């Protein structure tokens, strides 16, 4: 038996602004954008070349969901963007207007820097060592 994570849901305020940010600023690929009726859509983005887990962008529909946009993990990093060329991606993301909360640092496990998505969710950009 084999299992894998297909998608992780990320609450967003607006489908189109989220698609634009992830595809233009992070360079993600729009894997799917399927209308489901009543204004709902099935929207999946993923890093270019990725065949694994994608982000399901879910437009917040209730007050509780809207309040959670940008704070889905209580301010903790919960999304990790792994790269095989940290400095190239870091410079490209800076040039695209991505906000980094810190300067890159060397950790025993990776070169890492925390950045924010368009709603303030913290992410790690990291390149593992070894």
Backbone as XML, in Angstrom:
<?xml version="1.0"?>
<chain id="A" units="angstrom">
  <residue number="1" name="UNK">
    <atom name="N" x="0.849" y="-1.185" z="0.000"/>
    <atom name="CA" x="0.000" y="0.000" z="0.000"/>
    <atom name="C" x="0.890" y="1.243" z="0.000"/>
  </residue>
  <residue number="2" name="UNK">
    <atom name="N" x="0.521" y="2.224" z="-0.798"/>
    <atom name="CA" x="1.281" y="3.468" z="-0.887"/>
    <atom name="C" x="0.331" y="4.649" z="-0.770"/>
  </residue>
  <residue number="3" name="UNK">
    <atom name="N" x="0.749" y="5.655" z="-0.037"/>
    <atom name="CA" x="-0.049" y="6.864" z="0.103"/>
    <atom name="C" x="0.853" y="8.081" z="-0.062"/>
  </residue>
  <residue number="4" name="UNK">
    <atom name="N" x="0.242" y="9.202" z="-0.412"/>
    <atom name="CA" x="0.966" y="10.468" z="-0.472"/>
    <atom name="C" x="-0.025" y="11.598" z="-0.272"/>
  </residue>
  <residue number="5" name="UNK">
    <atom name="N" x="0.483" y="12.752" z="0.122"/>
    <atom name="CA" x="-0.363" y="13.937" z="0.223"/>
    <atom name="C" x="-0.556" y="14.506" z="-1.171"/>
  </residue>
  <residue number="6" name="UNK">
    <atom name="N" x="-1.787" y="14.717" z="-1.547"/>
    <atom name="CA" x="-2.085" y="15.242" z="-2.880"/>
    <atom name="C" x="-2.049" y="16.766" z="-2.880"/>
  </residue>
  <residue number="7" name="UNK">
    <atom name="N" x="-2.771" y="17.389" z="-1.968"/>
    <atom name="CA" x="-2.849" y="18.835" z="-1.855"/>
    <atom name="C" x="-2.887" y="19.240" z="-0.393"/>
  </residue>
  <residue number="8" name="UNK">
    <atom name="N" x="-2.486" y="20.472" z="-0.141"/>
    <atom name="CA" x="-2.697" y="21.129" z="1.133"/>
    <atom name="C" x="-3.570" y="22.337" z="0.845"/>
  </residue>
  <residue number="9" name="UNK">
    <atom name="N" x="-4.597" y="22.544" z="1.651"/>
    <atom name="CA" x="-5.491" y="23.675" z="1.436"/>
    <atom name="C" x="-4.912" y="24.934" z="2.063"/>
  </residue>
  <residue number="10" name="UNK">
    <atom name="N" x="-4.930" y="26.006" z="1.301"/>
    <atom name="CA" x="-4.501" y="27.311" z="1.777"/>
    <atom name="C" x="-5.660" y="28.276" z="1.568"/>
  </residue>
  <residue number="11" name="UNK">
    <atom name="N" x="-6.161" y="28.842" z="2.659"/>
    <atom name="CA" x="-7.256" y="29.808" z="2.556"/>
    <atom name="C" x="-6.752" y="31.117" z="1.972"/>
  </residue>
  <residue number="12" name="UNK">
    <atom name="N" x="-7.509" y="31.666" z="1.025"/>
    <atom name="CA" x="-7.164" y="32.921" z="0.361"/>
    <atom name="C" x="-8.388" y="33.829" z="0.334"/>
  </residue>
  <residue number="13" name="UNK">
    <atom name="N" x="-8.149" y="35.119" z="0.159"/>
    <atom name="CA" x="-9.269" y="36.059" z="0.050"/>
    <atom name="C" x="-9.902" y="36.029" z="-1.333"/>
  </residue>
  <residue number="14" name="UNK">
    <atom name="N" x="-9.088" y="35.809" z="-2.353"/>
    <atom name="CA" x="-9.588" y="35.886" z="-3.719"/>
    <atom name="C" x="-8.782" y="34.928" z="-4.598"/>
  </residue>
  <residue number="15" name="UNK">
    <atom name="N" x="-9.472" y="34.115" z="-5.371"/>
    <atom name="CA" x="-8.788" y="33.147" z="-6.246"/>
    <atom name="C" x="-7.801" y="33.827" z="-7.190"/>
  </residue>
  <residue number="16" name="UNK">
    <atom name="N" x="-8.269" y="34.825" z="-7.909"/>
    <atom name="CA" x="-7.444" y="35.420" z="-8.966"/>
    <atom name="C" x="-6.219" y="36.141" z="-8.423"/>
  </residue>
  <residue number="17" name="UNK">
    <atom name="N" x="-6.356" y="36.866" z="-7.294"/>
    <atom name="CA" x="-5.180" y="37.534" z="-6.743"/>
    <atom name="C" x="-4.177" y="36.503" z="-6.225"/>
  </residue>
  <residue number="18" name="UNK">
    <atom name="N" x="-4.655" y="35.408" z="-5.668"/>
    <atom name="CA" x="-3.755" y="34.362" z="-5.170"/>
    <atom name="C" x="-3.049" y="33.658" z="-6.332"/>
  </residue>
  <residue number="19" name="UNK">
    <atom name="N" x="-3.789" y="33.338" z="-7.382"/>
    <atom name="CA" x="-3.167" y="32.723" z="-8.571"/>
    <atom name="C" x="-2.078" y="33.646" z="-9.113"/>
  </residue>
  <residue number="20" name="UNK">
    <atom name="N" x="-2.393" y="34.918" z="-9.247"/>
    <atom name="CA" x="-1.419" y="35.878" z="-9.789"/>
    <atom name="C" x="-0.174" y="35.933" z="-8.914"/>
  </residue>
  <residue number="21" name="UNK">
    <atom name="N" x="-0.342" y="35.984" z="-7.603"/>
    <atom name="CA" x="0.804" y="36.093" z="-6.715"/>
    <atom name="C" x="1.673" y="34.835" z="-6.797"/>
  </residue>
  <residue number="22" name="UNK">
    <atom name="N" x="1.065" y="33.682" z="-6.682"/>
    <atom name="CA" x="1.853" y="32.435" z="-6.681"/>
    <atom name="C" x="2.512" y="32.164" z="-8.032"/>
  </residue>
  <residue number="23" name="UNK">
    <atom name="N" x="1.857" y="32.507" z="-9.111"/>
    <atom name="CA" x="2.462" y="32.234" z="-10.418"/>
    <atom name="C" x="3.478" y="33.308" z="-10.807"/>
  </residue>
  <residue number="24" name="UNK">
    <atom name="N" x="3.214" y="34.561" z="-10.484"/>
    <atom name="CA" x="4.127" y="35.641" z="-10.898"/>
    <atom name="C" x="5.274" y="35.856" z="-9.922"/>
  </residue>
  <residue number="25" name="UNK">
    <atom name="N" x="4.989" y="35.841" z="-8.639"/>
    <atom name="CA" x="6.039" y="36.131" z="-7.652"/>
    <atom name="C" x="6.873" y="34.893" z="-7.318"/>
  </residue>
  <residue number="26" name="UNK">
    <atom name="N" x="6.207" y="33.742" z="-7.137"/>
    <atom name="CA" x="6.963" y="32.532" z="-6.793"/>
    <atom name="C" x="7.300" y="31.694" z="-8.018"/>
  </residue>
  <residue number="27" name="UNK">
    <atom name="N" x="6.643" y="31.984" z="-9.153"/>
    <atom name="CA" x="6.921" y="31.213" z="-10.360"/>
    <atom name="C" x="6.241" y="29.857" z="-10.376"/>
  </residue>
  <residue number="28" name="UNK">
    <atom name="N" x="5.221" y="29.679" z="-9.525"/>
    <atom name="CA" x="4.500" y="28.410" z="-9.476"/>
    <atom name="C" x="3.726" y="28.197" z="-10.776"/>
  </residue>
  <residue number="29" name="UNK">
    <atom name="N" x="3.368" y="26.963" z="-11.022"/>
    <atom name="CA" x="2.557" y="26.570" z="-12.166"/>
    <atom name="C" x="1.115" y="26.422" z="-11.714"/>
  </residue>
  <residue number="30" name="UNK">
    <atom name="N" x="0.197" y="26.923" z="-12.523"/>
    <atom name="CA" x="-1.231" y="26.703" z="-12.267"/>
    <atom name="C" x="-1.574" y="25.326" z="-12.816"/>
  </residue>
  <residue number="31" name="UNK">
    <atom name="N" x="-1.776" y="24.376" z="-11.936"/>
    <atom name="CA" x="-2.084" y="23.000" z="-12.355"/>
    <atom name="C" x="-3.540" y="22.828" z="-12.762"/>
  </residue>
  <residue number="32" name="UNK">
    <atom name="N" x="-4.411" y="23.512" z="-12.048"/>
    <atom name="CA" x="-5.836" y="23.332" z="-12.332"/>
    <atom name="C" x="-6.621" y="24.537" z="-11.849"/>
  </residue>
  <residue number="33" name="UNK">
    <atom name="N" x="-7.641" y="24.908" z="-12.616"/>
    <atom name="CA" x="-8.580" y="25.956" z="-12.238"/>
    <atom name="C" x="-9.929" y="25.564" z="-12.828"/>
  </residue>
  <residue number="34" name="UNK">
    <atom name="N" x="-10.701" y="24.841" z="-12.041"/>
    <atom name="CA" x="-11.968" y="24.281" z="-12.502"/>
    <atom name="C" x="-13.136" y="24.914" z="-11.754"/>
  </residue>
  <residue number="35" name="UNK">
    <atom name="N" x="-14.076" y="25.548" z="-12.466"/>
    <atom name="CA" x="-15.270" y="26.086" z="-11.806"/>
    <atom name="C" x="-16.110" y="24.949" z="-11.219"/>
  </residue>
  <residue number="36" name="UNK">
    <atom name="N" x="-16.608" y="25.160" z="-9.997"/>
    <atom name="CA" x="-17.443" y="24.155" z="-9.322"/>
    <atom name="C" x="-18.877" y="24.622" z="-9.139"/>
  </residue>
  <residue number="37" name="UNK">
    <atom name="N" x="-19.190" y="25.832" z="-9.623"/>
    <atom name="CA" x="-20.532" y="26.380" z="-9.452"/>
    <atom name="C" x="-20.622" y="27.238" z="-8.202"/>
  </residue>
  <residue number="38" name="UNK">
    <atom name="N" x="-21.553" y="28.136" z="-8.196"/>
    <atom name="CA" x="-21.792" y="29.047" z="-7.071"/>
    <atom name="C" x="-20.549" y="29.837" z="-6.677"/>
  </residue>
  <residue number="39" name="UNK">
    <atom name="N" x="-19.694" y="30.157" z="-7.654"/>
    <atom name="CA" x="-18.508" y="30.949" z="-7.394"/>
    <atom name="C" x="-17.323" y="30.177" z="-6.854"/>
  </residue>
  <residue number="40" name="UNK">
    <atom name="N" x="-17.507" y="28.898" z="-6.571"/>
    <atom name="CA" x="-16.400" y="28.089" z="-6.057"/>
    <atom name="C" x="-15.576" y="27.540" z="-7.216"/>
  </residue>
  <residue number="41" name="UNK">
    <atom name="N" x="-14.270" y="27.371" z="-6.952"/>
    <atom name="CA" x="-13.360" y="26.824" z="-7.948"/>
    <atom name="C" x="-12.401" y="25.842" z="-7.278"/>
  </residue>
  <residue number="42" name="UNK">
    <atom name="N" x="-11.904" y="24.901" z="-8.072"/>
    <atom name="CA" x="-10.857" y="23.978" z="-7.629"/>
    <atom name="C" x="-9.570" y="24.499" z="-8.256"/>
  </residue>
  <residue number="43" name="UNK">
    <atom name="N" x="-8.753" y="25.184" z="-7.454"/>
    <atom name="CA" x="-7.554" y="25.852" z="-7.953"/>
    <atom name="C" x="-6.332" y="25.234" z="-7.271"/>
  </residue>
  <residue number="44" name="UNK">
    <atom name="N" x="-5.435" y="24.674" z="-8.080"/>
    <atom name="CA" x="-4.228" y="24.047" z="-7.548"/>
    <atom name="C" x="-3.004" y="24.669" z="-8.213"/>
  </residue>
  <residue number="45" name="UNK">
    <atom name="N" x="-2.037" y="25.102" z="-7.397"/>
    <atom name="CA" x="-0.757" y="25.608" z="-7.870"/>
    <atom name="C" x="0.353" y="24.771" z="-7.246"/>
  </residue>
  <residue number="46" name="UNK">
    <atom name="N" x="1.510" y="24.766" z="-7.918"/>
    <atom name="CA" x="2.654" y="24.011" z="-7.408"/>
    <atom name="C" x="3.936" y="24.593" z="-7.973"/>
  </residue>
  <residue number="47" name="UNK">
    <atom name="N" x="5.057" y="24.337" z="-7.303"/>
    <atom name="CA" x="6.337" y="24.805" z="-7.837"/>
    <atom name="C" x="6.576" y="24.232" z="-9.226"/>
  </residue>
  <residue number="48" name="UNK">
    <atom name="N" x="7.294" y="24.962" z="-10.078"/>
    <atom name="CA" x="7.538" y="24.479" z="-11.436"/>
    <atom name="C" x="8.301" y="23.154" z="-11.417"/>
  </residue>
  <residue number="49" name="UNK">
    <atom name="N" x="7.854" y="22.228" z="-12.243"/>
    <atom name="CA" x="8.505" y="20.930" z="-12.326"/>
    <atom name="C" x="8.121" y="19.961" z="-11.227"/>
  </residue>
  <residue number="50" name="UNK">
    <atom name="N" x="7.361" y="20.411" z="-10.256"/>
    <atom name="CA" x="6.964" y="19.556" z="-9.142"/>
    <atom name="C" x="5.901" y="18.550" z="-9.591"/>
  </residue>
  <residue number="51" name="UNK">
    <atom name="N" x="6.064" y="17.327" z="-9.177"/>
    <atom name="CA" x="5.046" y="16.309" z="-9.442"/>
    <atom name="C" x="4.372" y="15.873" z="-8.145"/>
  </residue>
  <residue number="52" name="UNK">
    <atom name="N" x="4.777" y="16.475" z="-7.045"/>
    <atom name="CA" x="4.245" y="16.093" z="-5.740"/>
    <atom name="C" x="3.090" y="16.964" z="-5.311"/>
  </residue>
  <residue number="53" name="UNK">
    <atom name="N" x="3.028" y="17.188" z="-4.036"/>
    <atom name="CA" x="1.953" y="17.924" z="-3.387"/>
    <atom name="C" x="1.788" y="19.321" z="-3.983"/>
  </residue>
  <residue number="54" name="UNK">
    <atom name="N" x="0.536" y="19.716" z="-4.184"/>
    <atom name="CA" x="0.215" y="21.055" z="-4.642"/>
    <atom name="C" x="-0.535" y="21.815" z="-3.564"/>
  </residue>
  <residue number="55" name="UNK">
    <atom name="N" x="-0.712" y="23.108" z="-3.782"/>
    <atom name="CA" x="-1.523" y="23.939" z="-2.895"/>
    <atom name="C" x="-2.896" y="24.123" z="-3.501"/>
  </residue>
  <residue number="56" name="UNK">
    <atom name="N" x="-3.915" y="23.732" z="-2.764"/>
    <atom name="CA" x="-5.295" y="23.970" z="-3.163"/>
    <atom name="C" x="-5.678" y="25.332" z="-2.593"/>
  </residue>
  <residue number="57" name="UNK">
    <atom name="N" x="-5.846" y="26.320" z="-3.468"/>
    <atom name="CA" x="-6.208" y="27.666" z="-3.036"/>
    <atom name="C" x="-7.719" y="27.711" z="-2.850"/>
  </residue>
  <residue number="58" name="UNK">
    <atom name="N" x="-8.147" y="27.879" z="-1.609"/>
    <atom name="CA" x="-9.571" y="27.852" z="-1.272"/>
    <atom name="C" x="-10.008" y="29.234" z="-0.815"/>
  </residue>
  <residue number="59" name="UNK">
    <atom name="N" x="-10.907" y="29.845" z="-1.581"/>
    <atom name="CA" x="-11.396" y="31.179" z="-1.220"/>
    <atom name="C" x="-12.225" y="31.079" z="0.048"/>
  </residue>
  <residue number="60" name="UNK">
    <atom name="N" x="-11.867" y="31.869" z="1.038"/>
    <atom name="CA" x="-12.579" y="31.866" z="2.314"/>
    <atom name="C" x="-14.039" y="32.232" z="2.090"/>
  </residue>
  <residue number="61" name="UNK">
    <atom name="N" x="-14.937" y="31.457" z="2.704"/>
    <atom name="CA" x="-16.369" y="31.646" z="2.468"/>
    <atom name="C" x="-17.145" y="32.055" z="3.716"/>
  </residue>
  <residue number="62" name="UNK">
    <atom name="N" x="-16.551" y="31.922" z="4.888"/>
    <atom name="CA" x="-17.241" y="32.272" z="6.129"/>
    <atom name="C" x="-16.389" y="33.272" z="6.898"/>
  </residue>
  <residue number="63" name="UNK">
    <atom name="N" x="-16.980" y="33.923" z="7.898"/>
    <atom name="CA" x="-16.220" y="34.855" z="8.724"/>
    <atom name="C" x="-15.049" y="34.151" z="9.413"/>
  </residue>
  <residue number="64" name="UNK">
    <atom name="N" x="-15.272" y="32.948" z="9.882"/>
    <atom name="CA" x="-14.210" y="32.184" z="10.541"/>
    <atom name="C" x="-13.055" y="31.901" z="9.575"/>
  </residue>
  <residue number="65" name="UNK">
    <atom name="N" x="-13.384" y="31.511" z="8.353"/>
    <atom name="CA" x="-12.344" y="31.258" z="7.360"/>
    <atom name="C" x="-11.618" y="32.539" z="6.977"/>
  </residue>
  <residue number="66" name="UNK">
    <atom name="N" x="-12.366" y="33.626" z="6.780"/>
    <atom name="CA" x="-11.738" y="34.905" z="6.422"/>
    <atom name="C" x="-10.769" y="35.360" z="7.526"/>
  </residue>
  <residue number="67" name="UNK">
    <atom name="N" x="-11.128" y="35.129" z="8.782"/>
    <atom name="CA" x="-10.261" y="35.512" z="9.899"/>
    <atom name="C" x="-8.981" y="34.682" z="9.931"/>
  </residue>
  <residue number="68" name="UNK">
    <atom name="N" x="-9.007" y="33.493" z="9.361"/>
    <atom name="CA" x="-7.845" y="32.602" z="9.380"/>
    <atom name="C" x="-6.883" y="32.838" z="8.215"/>
  </residue>
  <residue number="69" name="UNK">
    <atom name="N" x="-7.303" y="33.589" z="7.195"/>
    <atom name="CA" x="-6.424" y="33.858" z="6.059"/>
    <atom name="C" x="-5.176" y="34.584" z="6.568"/>
  </residue>
  <residue number="70" name="UNK">
    <atom name="N" x="-4.025" y="34.045" z="6.250"/>
    <atom name="CA" x="-2.767" y="34.639" z="6.677"/>
    <atom name="C" x="-2.305" y="34.215" z="8.054"/>
  </residue>
  <residue number="71" name="UNK">
    <atom name="N" x="-3.144" y="33.474" z="8.769"/>
    <atom name="CA" x="-2.788" y="33.015" z="10.118"/>
    <atom name="C" x="-3.125" y="31.547" z="10.303"/>
  </residue>
  <residue number="72" name="UNK">
    <atom name="N" x="-3.044" y="30.788" z="9.261"/>
    <atom name="CA" x="-3.491" y="29.392" z="9.324"/>
    <atom name="C" x="-2.710" y="28.542" z="10.299"/>
  </residue>
  <residue number="73" name="UNK">
    <atom name="N" x="-1.486" y="28.927" z="10.617"/>
    <atom name="CA" x="-0.687" y="28.153" z="11.567"/>
    <atom name="C" x="-0.323" y="29.000" z="12.789"/>
  </residue>
  <residue number="74" name="UNK">
    <atom name="N" x="-1.139" y="30.010" z="13.073"/>
    <atom name="CA" x="-0.904" y="30.823" z="14.256"/>
    <atom name="C" x="0.398" y="31.604" z="14.216"/>
  </residue>
  <residue number="75" name="UNK">
    <atom name="N" x="0.867" y="31.950" z="13.018"/>
    <atom name="CA" x="2.088" y="32.727" z="12.876"/>
    <atom name="C" x="3.343" y="31.888" z="12.701"/>
  </residue>
  <residue number="76" name="UNK">
    <atom name="N" x="3.221" y="30.576" z="12.807"/>
    <atom name="CA" x="4.380" y="29.694" z="12.607"/>
    <atom name="C" x="4.554" y="29.365" z="11.134"/>
  </residue>
  <residue number="77" name="UNK">
    <atom name="N" x="5.793" y="29.091" z="10.757"/>
    <atom name="CA" x="6.053" y="28.577" z="9.414"/>
    <atom name="C" x="5.396" y="27.206" z="9.313"/>
  </residue>
  <residue number="78" name="UNK">
    <atom name="N" x="4.598" y="27.010" z="8.263"/>
    <atom name="CA" x="4.010" y="25.699" z="8.039"/>
    <atom name="C" x="4.143" y="25.242" z="6.596"/>
  </residue>
  <residue number="79" name="UNK">
    <atom name="N" x="4.722" y="26.093" z="5.774"/>
    <atom name="CA" x="4.963" y="25.740" z="4.377"/>
    <atom name="C" x="6.452" y="25.909" z="4.098"/>
  </residue>
  <residue number="80" name="UNK">
    <atom name="N" x="7.025" y="24.917" z="3.425"/>
    <atom name="CA" x="8.464" y="24.871" z="3.187"/>
    <atom name="C" x="8.707" y="24.685" z="1.702"/>
  </residue>
  <residue number="81" name="UNK">
    <atom name="N" x="9.373" y="25.661" z="1.095"/>
    <atom name="CA" x="9.685" y="25.606" z="-0.325"/>
    <atom name="C" x="11.145" y="25.193" z="-0.469"/>
  </residue>
  <residue number="82" name="UNK">
    <atom name="N" x="11.363" y="23.943" z="-0.838"/>
    <atom name="CA" x="12.709" y="23.407" z="-0.996"/>
    <atom name="C" x="13.212" y="23.723" z="-2.395"/>
  </residue>
  <residue number="83" name="UNK">
    <atom name="N" x="14.494" y="24.095" z="-2.469"/>
    <atom name="CA" x="15.122" y="24.448" z="-3.740"/>
    <atom name="C" x="16.473" y="23.756" z="-3.849"/>
  </residue>
  <residue number="84" name="UNK">
    <atom name="N" x="16.946" y="23.607" z="-5.069"/>
    <atom name="CA" x="18.299" y="23.087" z="-5.264"/>
    <atom name="C" x="19.271" y="24.213" z="-5.632"/>
  </residue>
  <residue number="85" name="UNK">
    <atom name="N" x="18.758" y="25.475" z="-5.652"/>
    <atom name="CA" x="19.616" y="26.636" z="-5.927"/>
    <atom name="C" x="19.091" y="27.822" z="-5.107"/>
  </residue>
  <residue number="86" name="UNK">
    <atom name="N" x="19.405" y="27.793" z="-3.817"/>
    <atom name="CA" x="18.871" y="28.786" z="-2.887"/>
    <atom name="C" x="19.123" y="30.217" z="-3.355"/>
  </residue>
  <residue number="87" name="UNK">
    <atom name="N" x="20.383" y="30.545" z="-3.654"/>
    <atom name="CA" x="20.720" y="31.938" z="-3.934"/>
    <atom name="C" x="20.067" y="32.447" z="-5.206"/>
  </residue>
  <residue number="88" name="UNK">
    <atom name="N" x="19.949" y="31.628" z="-6.201"/>
    <atom name="CA" x="19.272" y="32.037" z="-7.435"/>
    <atom name="C" x="17.791" y="32.301" z="-7.161"/>
  </residue>
  <residue number="89" name="UNK">
    <atom name="N" x="17.145" y="31.383" z="-6.447"/>
    <atom name="CA" x="15.718" y="31.563" z="-6.136"/>
    <atom name="C" x="15.504" y="32.747" z="-5.205"/>
  </residue>
  <residue number="90" name="UNK">
    <atom name="N" x="16.373" y="32.907" z="-4.225"/>
    <atom name="CA" x="16.267" y="34.025" z="-3.296"/>
    <atom name="C" x="16.331" y="35.362" z="-4.056"/>
  </residue>
  <residue number="91" name="UNK">
    <atom name="N" x="17.322" y="35.514" z="-4.930"/>
    <atom name="CA" x="17.455" y="36.760" z="-5.702"/>
    <atom name="C" x="16.262" y="36.972" z="-6.640"/>
  </residue>
  <residue number="92" name="UNK">
    <atom name="N" x="15.791" y="35.906" z="-7.290"/>
    <atom name="CA" x="14.642" y="36.009" z="-8.196"/>
    <atom name="C" x="13.395" y="36.438" z="-7.419"/>
  </residue>
  <residue number="93" name="UNK">
    <atom name="N" x="13.191" y="35.836" z="-6.248"/>
    <atom name="CA" x="12.023" y="36.169" z="-5.436"/>
    <atom name="C" x="12.085" y="37.608" z="-4.927"/>
  </residue>
  <residue number="94" name="UNK">
    <atom name="N" x="13.264" y="38.046" z="-4.488"/>
    <atom name="CA" x="13.422" y="39.447" z="-4.074"/>
    <atom name="C" x="13.069" y="40.387" z="-5.219"/>
  </residue>
  <residue number="95" name="UNK">
    <atom name="N" x="13.592" y="40.095" z="-6.410"/>
    <atom name="CA" x="13.336" y="40.936" z="-7.584"/>
    <atom name="C" x="11.857" y="40.948" z="-7.951"/>
  </residue>
  <residue number="96" name="UNK">
    <atom name="N" x="11.135" y="39.862" z="-7.634"/>
    <atom name="CA" x="9.703" y="39.772" z="-7.940"/>
    <atom name="C" x="8.843" y="40.428" z="-6.859"/>
  </residue>
  <residue number="97" name="UNK">
    <atom name="N" x="9.480" y="40.941" z="-5.807"/>
    <atom name="CA" x="8.734" y="41.650" z="-4.771"/>
    <atom name="C" x="8.306" y="40.820" z="-3.589"/>
  </residue>
  <residue number="98" name="UNK">
    <atom name="N" x="8.863" y="39.619" z="-3.439"/>
    <atom name="CA" x="8.537" y="38.792" z="-2.278"/>
    <atom name="C" x="9.205" y="39.399" z="-1.051"/>
  </residue>
  <residue number="99" name="UNK">
    <atom name="N" x="8.466" y="39.466" z="0.058"/>
    <atom name="CA" x="8.975" y="40.026" z="1.306"/>
    <atom name="C" x="9.614" y="38.930" z="2.151"/>
  </residue>
  <residue number="100" name="UNK">
    <atom name="N" x="10.886" y="39.133" z="2.465"/>
    <atom name="CA" x="11.592" y="38.222" z="3.365"/>
    <atom name="C" x="11.618" y="38.843" z="4.750"/>
  </residue>
  <residue number="101" name="UNK">
    <atom name="N" x="11.366" y="38.028" z="5.760"/>
    <atom name="CA" x="11.361" y="38.506" z="7.146"/>
    <atom name="C" x="12.762" y="38.574" z="7.733"/>
  </residue>
  <residue number="102" name="UNK">
    <atom name="N" x="13.726" y="37.976" z="7.077"/>
    <atom name="CA" x="15.069" y="37.901" z="7.621"/>
    <atom name="C" x="16.067" y="37.744" z="6.490"/>
  </residue>
  <residue number="103" name="UNK">
    <atom name="N" x="17.321" y="37.957" z="6.814"/>
    <atom name="CA" x="18.366" y="37.658" z="5.849"/>
    <atom name="C" x="18.618" y="36.153" z="5.893"/>
  </residue>
  <residue number="104" name="UNK">
    <atom name="N" x="19.066" y="35.570" z="4.791"/>
    <atom name="CA" x="19.332" y="34.128" z="4.785"/>
    <atom name="C" x="20.345" y="33.754" z="5.866"/>
  </residue>
  <residue number="105" name="UNK">
    <atom name="N" x="20.169" y="32.553" z="6.381"/>
    <atom name="CA" x="21.057" y="32.065" z="7.425"/>
    <atom name="C" x="21.444" y="30.618" z="7.161"/>
  </residue>
  <residue number="106" name="UNK">
    <atom name="N" x="22.571" y="30.228" z="7.700"/>
    <atom name="CA" x="23.046" y="28.856" z="7.590"/>
    <atom name="C" x="22.670" y="28.113" z="8.863"/>
  </residue>
  <residue number="107" name="UNK">
    <atom name="N" x="21.934" y="27.036" z="8.694"/>
    <atom name="CA" x="21.580" y="26.150" z="9.792"/>
    <atom name="C" x="22.264" y="24.815" z="9.547"/>
  </residue>
  <residue number="108" name="UNK">
    <atom name="N" x="22.379" y="23.964" z="10.554"/>
    <atom name="CA" x="23.018" y="22.663" z="10.345"/>
    <atom name="C" x="22.341" y="21.829" z="9.256"/>
  </residue>
  <residue number="109" name="UNK">
    <atom name="N" x="21.058" y="22.035" z="9.046"/>
    <atom name="CA" x="20.285" y="21.232" z="8.105"/>
    <atom name="C" x="20.089" y="21.891" z="6.738"/>
  </residue>
  <residue number="110" name="UNK">
    <atom name="N" x="20.260" y="23.238" z="6.658"/>
    <atom name="CA" x="19.928" y="23.925" z="5.400"/>
    <atom name="C" x="20.365" y="25.381" z="5.419"/>
  </residue>
  <residue number="111" name="UNK">
    <atom name="N" x="20.438" y="25.971" z="4.217"/>
    <atom name="CA" x="20.444" y="27.424" z="4.056"/>
    <atom name="C" x="18.975" y="27.805" z="4.012"/>
  </residue>
  <residue number="112" name="UNK">
    <atom name="N" x="18.576" y="28.789" z="4.808"/>
    <atom name="CA" x="17.149" y="29.058" z="4.968"/>
    <atom name="C" x="16.885" y="30.548" z="5.157"/>
  </residue>
  <residue number="113" name="UNK">
    <atom name="N" x="15.704" y="30.983" z="4.699"/>
    <atom name="CA" x="15.207" y="32.331" z="4.959"/>
    <atom name="C" x="13.682" y="32.262" z="4.982"/>
  </residue>
  <residue number="114" name="UNK">
    <atom name="N" x="13.093" y="33.002" z="5.901"/>
    <atom name="CA" x="11.636" y="33.040" z="6.019"/>
    <atom name="C" x="11.093" y="34.172" z="5.154"/>
  </residue>
  <residue number="115" name="UNK">
    <atom name="N" x="10.096" y="33.846" z="4.335"/>
    <atom name="CA" x="9.408" y="34.862" z="3.543"/>
    <atom name="C" x="7.915" y="34.778" z="3.800"/>
  </residue>
  <residue number="116" name="UNK">
    <atom name="N" x="7.198" y="35.794" z="3.327"/>
    <atom name="CA" x="5.744" y="35.851" z="3.503"/>
    <atom name="C" x="5.049" y="35.722" z="2.167"/>
  </residue>
  <residue number="117" name="UNK">
    <atom name="N" x="3.906" y="35.032" z="2.181"/>
    <atom name="CA" x="3.072" y="35.041" z="0.978"/>
    <atom name="C" x="2.234" y="36.317" z="0.982"/>
  </residue>
  <residue number="118" name="UNK">
    <atom name="N" x="1.342" y="36.451" z="0.033"/>
    <atom name="CA" x="0.599" y="37.700" z="-0.106"/>
    <atom name="C" x="-0.293" y="38.011" z="1.077"/>
  </residue>
  <residue number="119" name="UNK">
    <atom name="N" x="-0.607" y="37.021" z="1.916"/>
    <atom name="CA" x="-1.472" y="37.246" z="3.068"/>
    <atom name="C" x="-0.707" y="37.273" z="4.385"/>
  </residue>
  <residue number="120" name="UNK">
    <atom name="N" x="0.610" y="37.097" z="4.321"/>
    <atom name="CA" x="1.421" y="37.136" z="5.527"/>
    <atom name="C" x="1.761" y="35.783" z="6.117"/>
  </residue>
  <residue number="121" name="UNK">
    <atom name="N" x="1.313" y="34.689" z="5.492"/>
    <atom name="CA" x="1.706" y="33.364" z="5.981"/>
    <atom name="C" x="3.216" y="33.219" z="5.852"/>
  </residue>
  <residue number="122" name="UNK">
    <atom name="N" x="3.897" y="32.809" z="6.922"/>
    <atom name="CA" x="5.350" y="32.618" z="6.816"/>
    <atom name="C" x="5.700" y="31.275" z="6.178"/>
  </residue>
  <residue number="123" name="UNK">
    <atom name="N" x="6.675" y="31.304" z="5.297"/>
    <atom name="CA" x="7.209" y="30.140" z="4.600"/>
    <atom name="C" x="8.710" y="30.090" z="4.831"/>
  </residue>
  <residue number="124" name="UNK">
    <atom name="N" x="9.291" y="28.909" z="4.737"/>
    <atom name="CA" x="10.735" y="28.771" z="4.657"/>
    <atom name="C" x="11.121" y="28.505" z="3.213"/>
  </residue>
  <residue number="125" name="UNK">
    <atom name="N" x="12.090" y="29.262" z="2.714"/>
    <atom name="CA" x="12.804" y="28.897" z="1.487"/>
    <atom name="C" x="14.052" y="28.212" z="1.978"/>
  </residue>
  <residue number="126" name="UNK">
    <atom name="N" x="14.298" y="26.979" z="1.524"/>
    <atom name="CA" x="15.453" y="26.274" z="2.050"/>
    <atom name="C" x="16.100" y="25.354" z="1.026"/>
  </residue>
  <residue number="127" name="UNK">
    <atom name="N" x="17.416" y="25.238" z="1.198"/>
    <atom name="CA" x="18.196" y="24.284" z="0.427"/>
    <atom name="C" x="18.925" y="23.425" z="1.450"/>
  </residue>
  <residue number="128" name="UNK">
    <atom name="N" x="18.574" y="22.126" z="1.444"/>
    <atom name="CA" x="19.164" y="21.200" z="2.393"/>
    <atom name="C" x="20.642" y="20.985" z="2.154"/>
  </residue>
  <residue number="129" name="UNK">
    <atom name="N" x="21.313" y="20.561" z="3.194"/>
    <atom name="CA" x="22.738" y="20.257" z="3.106"/>
    <atom name="C" x="22.918" y="18.753" z="2.974"/>
  </residue>
  <residue number="130" name="UNK">
    <atom name="N" x="23.826" y="18.395" z="2.116"/>
    <atom name="CA" x="24.157" y="16.973" z="1.990"/>
    <atom name="C" x="23.331" y="16.200" z="1.039"/>
  </residue>
</chain>
